[in-house]
Amino acid sequence: MIEFNKKLIFRKFFFDNTYFFISAIFTLGIIVWVIQAVNFLDFVTEDGHGLGVYFKYSLLNFPKIISRLFPLIFFISIFYTLNKFEDNNELKIFWINGINKINFVKNLVFYSFFSLIFLYFFTSFLVPWSQNKSRVFLKDSNIDFFPSLLSEKKFIDTVDKLTIYIEKKIDKENYENIFLKDTDNEKIKFIYASKGKLINNENERNLKLFDGKIINVNNEKITSFDFETTNFDLGKYLTKSITDFKIQERKTSDILGCYVNYFILGNQSYYETTQCNDPAIKEMQKELFNRLIKPLFIPILTLILCFLLIIPKENVRYKFSRILIFSIGLVIIIFSELFSTMTSKNFFYFKLSIGIPFLIFFIQYFILYFKINTFRKES
């Protein structure tokens, strides 16, 4: 019966904390996402992408926002729940039912390891997948919002290898005095048309030009001819949005495979000009730290908050200890962010970053264990 009561009170504590954590991280995550999504409007107004691409691209950035907020919100949720239970005298229920503080700490750390696994899923799998998917949307998207790009008496070079100038815009589809410059390596094509009609739908995306002239420049050879009607295909052009895949968007297994085999073992067969090369080592060290090592600060933050158990609220130092412990936790979160930058500088910092979380964790645990036993003997 006593064991059953212990499970119930632990279940209530973890349920309350999980509920607060999920509510807080999604609320703050949506706020950050909305602010960030406003900035992504540039893809519509400047780069010519459609609303569908814009929405999918911005939505796929949501997992990244959640993963970045996770450590801070987890720390705040544990801090809030512990203080709420202490202020409402609910922590005394644990002690009355025979749960000592060391046992409470072990259960809380065990709970943090579950959260750590969840964060690993985000940083190692979901975030790289979503970032990769968002890049695919940009890479494969055509200029499906082309009319918004065309303005009167402005040179439009948003589209890669294509410059457009329109003297007069009659409506969204019809224009007068159109100048086009199409660049393809050493070949340059100049097109002038007195009138033009934009055809932009699912089946066709081109400019239908009337009464104009085409000038081809190829290796200093110039040819020209007049036309009454011609179609200029827009479907083959992409915007100047960055479409190359970054290291942050690659699979964790691919990054690990390159780093271990090429950089550590010196296996030259893993060399690849765009994915696995010498200049990429610093960025890979930073990315591996963010995905595999940085989440290890979750149990560390949990142990820091367990120091709140040492001093009861009746103690005159309790309020000061609250502020001090919360401040130390924030410092460690900031430290983990700074260390992420340091790991990209050289291999020494990267090796150091692997051992530091474990060292801090065990030092904390032994100090906490000693403090709890000392305080229990004194009281």
C-alpha positions in Angstrom: 0.0 0.0 0.0 2.9 2.4 0.9 4.6 1.6 -2.5 1.3 2.3 -4.3 1.0 5.7 -2.5 4.6 6.5 -3.5 3.8 5.8 -7.2 0.7 8.0 -7.0 2.4 11.0 -5.5 5.4 10.7 -8.0 2.9 10.4 -10.8 1.1 13.6 -9.8 4.4 15.5 -9.6 5.6 14.3 -13.0 2.1 14.9 -14.5 2.0 18.4 -13.2 5.5 19.2 -14.5 4.9 17.6 -17.9 1.6 19.5 -18.4 3.3 22.8 -17.5 6.3 22.0 -19.8 4.2 21.0 -22.8 1.9 24.1 -22.4 4.8 26.5 -22.0 7.0 25.1 -24.8 4.2 25.1 -27.3 2.9 28.5 -26.3 6.3 30.1 -26.5 7.2 28.0 -29.6 4.2 29.3 -31.5 5.0 32.9 -30.6 8.6 32.5 -31.8 7.3 30.6 -34.9 4.8 33.4 -35.8 7.6 36.1 -35.5 9.9 34.0 -37.6 7.2 33.2 -40.1 6.7 36.9 -40.8 10.4 37.1 -41.8 9.8 34.2 -44.2 7.3 36.3 -46.1 10.4 37.5 -48.1 10.2 34.2 -50.0 6.8 35.4 -51.4 7.4 39.1 -51.9 11.0 38.9 -53.1 12.0 35.4 -54.2 8.8 34.5 -56.1 7.8 31.4 -54.1 4.1 30.7 -53.7 2.1 30.6 -50.5 2.2 26.8 -50.4 6.0 26.8 -50.4 6.1 29.6 -47.8 3.7 27.8 -45.5 5.5 24.4 -45.7 8.9 26.0 -45.3 7.9 28.0 -42.2 6.0 25.1 -40.7 9.0 22.7 -41.1 11.1 25.1 -39.0 8.9 24.6 -36.0 10.8 21.4 -34.7 14.0 23.5 -34.7 12.4 26.1 -32.6 11.1 23.5 -30.1 14.5 21.9 -29.9 16.2 25.3 -29.2 13.7 26.2 -26.5 13.7 22.7 -24.9 16.5 23.1 -22.3 15.3 26.5 -21.0 11.6 25.5 -20.8 12.5 22.2 -19.1 14.6 24.0 -16.6 11.8 26.5 -15.9 9.2 23.8 -15.6 11.1 21.8 -13.0 11.9 25.0 -11.1 8.2 26.0 -11.1 6.9 22.6 -10.1 9.3 22.2 -7.3 8.6 25.6 -5.9 4.8 25.1 -6.3 5.0 21.8 -4.4 7.1 23.4 -1.7 4.9 26.4 -1.3 1.8 24.2 -1.1 3.5 21.9 1.4 3.0 19.0 -1.1 6.7 18.0 -0.9 6.0 17.0 2.8 3.7 14.3 1.5 6.8 12.6 -0.1 8.7 12.7 3.2 5.7 11.5 5.2 5.3 8.5 2.9 8.9 7.4 3.6 10.5 8.9 0.4 13.8 10.4 1.3 15.3 13.2 -0.6 18.0 11.1 -2.2 15.3 8.8 -3.6 13.4 11.8 -4.8 16.5 13.1 -6.6 17.0 9.7 -8.3 13.5 9.7 -9.6 13.7 13.2 -10.8 17.0 12.4 -12.7 15.4 9.3 -14.1 12.6 11.6 -15.4 15.1 13.9 -16.9 16.7 11.0 -18.9 13.3 10.3 -20.5 13.2 14.0 -21.5 16.8 13.6 -22.8 15.8 10.8 -25.1 12.9 12.9 -26.4 15.3 15.8 -27.1 17.7 13.4 -28.8 14.9 12.4 -31.1 14.4 16.1 -32.0 18.1 17.1 -32.4 19.3 13.9 -34.1 16.4 13.0 -36.3 13.4 15.3 -36.5 15.1 18.6 -36.8 17.6 17.5 -39.6 14.8 15.8 -41.4 12.5 18.9 -41.3 15.4 21.2 -42.3 16.3 19.0 -45.2 12.6 18.8 -46.2 12.3 22.6 -46.1 15.3 22.9 -48.4 13.8 20.4 -50.8 10.7 22.5 -51.1 12.9 25.5 -52.0 15.0 23.5 -54.4 12.1 22.0 -56.3 9.8 25.0 -56.3 9.2 26.9 -59.5 8.3 30.6 -59.6 4.7 30.1 -58.8 4.1 33.6 -57.6 5.7 35.3 -60.6 3.2 38.1 -61.0 4.2 39.7 -57.7 7.7 40.1 -58.9 6.9 42.2 -61.9 6.9 45.9 -61.4 6.9 48.9 -63.7 10.3 50.5 -64.6 12.4 48.2 -62.4 15.1 45.7 -63.2 14.0 42.4 -61.7 16.9 39.9 -61.1 15.4 37.8 -58.4 15.2 34.9 -60.9 18.6 33.2 -61.4 20.2 33.9 -64.8 17.3 36.1 -65.9 16.8 39.9 -65.7 13.4 41.5 -66.6 12.5 45.1 -67.2 8.9 46.2 -67.9 8.1 49.7 -68.9 4.3 49.5 -68.3 2.1 47.1 -66.4 -1.4 47.1 -67.7 -2.7 44.5 -65.3 -1.4 41.3 -63.6 -1.1 39.5 -66.9 -0.5 42.1 -69.6 2.5 44.3 -70.1 4.0 46.7 -72.6 7.6 47.3 -73.7 9.3 44.3 -72.2 13.1 43.7 -72.0 14.6 40.3 -71.1 18.2 39.3 -70.6 18.8 35.5 -70.4 22.3 34.4 -69.4 23.5 30.8 -69.9 27.2 30.5 -69.3 28.8 32.3 -72.3 25.6 32.6 -74.1 23.5 35.7 -73.6 20.1 36.4 -75.1 18.4 39.8 -75.3 14.7 40.0 -76.0 12.5 43.0 -76.6 8.8 42.8 -77.1 6.2 45.6 -77.5 3.6 43.6 -75.7 3.5 40.5 -73.4 1.0 38.3 -71.7 1.9 36.2 -68.6 0.5 32.7 -68.6 0.9 31.3 -65.1 -1.0 28.1 -64.1 -0.4 24.5 -63.2 0.1 23.4 -66.8 2.0 26.3 -68.3 4.3 29.1 -67.0 5.6 31.4 -69.7 5.6 34.9 -71.2 3.8 35.2 -74.6 5.6 38.0 -76.4 4.4 40.0 -79.4 6.2 42.1 -82.0 9.7 42.1 -80.9 13.3 41.2 -81.5 15.8 38.5 -80.2 19.5 39.1 -80.1 21.8 36.2 -79.4 25.4 36.7 -78.2 27.6 33.6 -78.4 31.4 33.8 -78.2 31.3 37.4 -79.5 29.1 36.3 -82.4 25.9 38.2 -82.6 22.8 37.1 -84.4 19.3 38.7 -84.4 15.9 38.2 -85.8 12.4 39.7 -85.5 9.3 37.9 -84.3 5.6 38.5 -84.3 4.8 36.0 -81.5 7.0 33.8 -79.3 6.7 32.0 -76.0 9.4 32.5 -73.4 9.5 29.6 -71.0 9.7 30.6 -67.3 9.3 27.1 -65.8 13.0 26.3 -66.1 14.1 29.2 -63.9 14.6 29.1 -60.2 14.8 31.9 -57.7 18.1 32.9 -56.0 17.0 31.4 -52.7 19.8 29.3 -51.1 19.1 25.7 -52.3 22.4 24.0 -51.4 22.0 21.6 -48.5 23.8 22.6 -45.3 25.4 20.4 -42.7 22.6 21.2 -40.3 20.2 19.5 -42.8 22.1 16.3 -43.2 21.5 13.0 -41.4 23.3 12.5 -38.1 24.6 9.1 -39.4 26.1 10.8 -42.4 27.9 13.5 -40.4 29.2 10.9 -37.9 30.4 8.6 -40.7 32.3 11.4 -42.4 33.8 12.8 -39.1 34.9 9.4 -37.7 36.2 7.9 -41.0 37.6 10.9 -42.8 38.8 13.2 -40.1 39.7 10.7 -37.3 40.7 7.5 -39.1 42.0 9.3 -42.2 40.0 7.2 -44.7 40.2 9.3 -47.9 37.5 7.3 -49.6 35.0 9.3 -47.6 36.1 12.6 -49.1 33.4 14.4 -51.1 33.7 17.9 -52.5 30.4 19.3 -51.1 29.7 17.0 -48.1 32.9 15.6 -46.5 36.0 17.8 -46.9 38.6 19.6 -44.7 36.8 23.0 -44.5 33.7 21.2 -43.1 35.4 19.8 -40.0 34.7 22.9 -37.7 31.0 23.0 -38.7 30.7 19.3 -38.2 32.2 19.5 -34.7 29.7 22.2 -33.8 26.7 20.3 -35.3 27.7 17.0 -33.5 28.0 19.0 -30.2 24.5 20.5 -30.7 22.9 17.1 -31.6 24.7 14.6 -29.3 26.4 16.5 -26.4 24.4 19.6 -25.7 21.2 17.6 -24.7 23.3 16.0 -21.9 22.9 19.3 -20.0 19.3 18.3 -19.3 20.2 16.0 -16.4 22.7 18.6 -15.2 20.0 21.3 -15.0 17.8 18.8 -13.2 20.4 18.2 -10.5 21.0 21.9 -10.0 17.3 22.3 -9.2 17.5 19.4 -6.7 19.6 21.7 -4.5 16.2 23.4 -3.7 15.4 20.3 -1.6 18.2 21.0 0.9 16.8 24.1 2.5 13.1 24.2 3.5 10.9 27.3 2.9 10.9 28.1 6.6 14.7 28.8 6.5 15.6 32.4 6.1 18.0 31.6 3.3 15.3 29.9 1.2 14.4 32.9 -1.0 18.1 33.7 -1.6 18.8 30.0 -2.5 15.9 30.1 -5.0 17.4 33.1 -6.8 21.0 31.7 -6.6 20.0 28.2 -8.0 17.9 29.6 -10.8 20.8 32.0 -11.7 23.3 29.1 -11.8 21.0 27.2 -14.1 20.7 30.1 -16.5 24.5 30.4 -16.5 24.9 26.8 -17.4 22.4 27.2 -20.3 24.4 30.1 -21.6 27.6 28.2 -21.1 26.3 25.3 -23.2 25.5 27.8 -26.0 29.0 29.4 -25.8 30.7 26.0 -25.7 28.8 25.1 -28.9 30.7 28.0 -30.6 34.0 27.0 -29.0 33.8 23.4 -30.3 34.0 24.7 -33.9 37.4 26.3 -33.3 39.6 23.2 -32.8 39.6 19.5 -32.0 40.8 20.1 -28.4 37.6 22.0 -27.4 35.5 19.3 -29.1 37.2 16.5 -27.1 36.8 18.6 -23.9 33.1 19.1 -24.6 32.5 15.3 -24.6 33.8 14.8 -21.1 32.6 18.1 -19.4 28.8 17.2 -19.1 29.6 13.8 -17.4 32.2 15.5 -15.1 29.7 18.2 -14.1 26.9 15.7 -13.5 28.9 13.4 -11.2 30.4 16.3 -9.3 27.0 17.8 -8.8 25.5 14.5 -7.7 28.2 13.8 -5.1 27.9 17.4 -3.7 24.1 17.1 -3.5 24.3 13.7 -1.9 26.8 15.0 0.7 24.7 18.2 1.4 21.4 16.3 1.8 23.0 13.9 4.3 24.7 16.7 6.2 21.6 18.8 6.4 19.6 15.7 7.6 22.0 15.0 10.4 22.0 18.7 11.5 18.2 18.8 11.5 
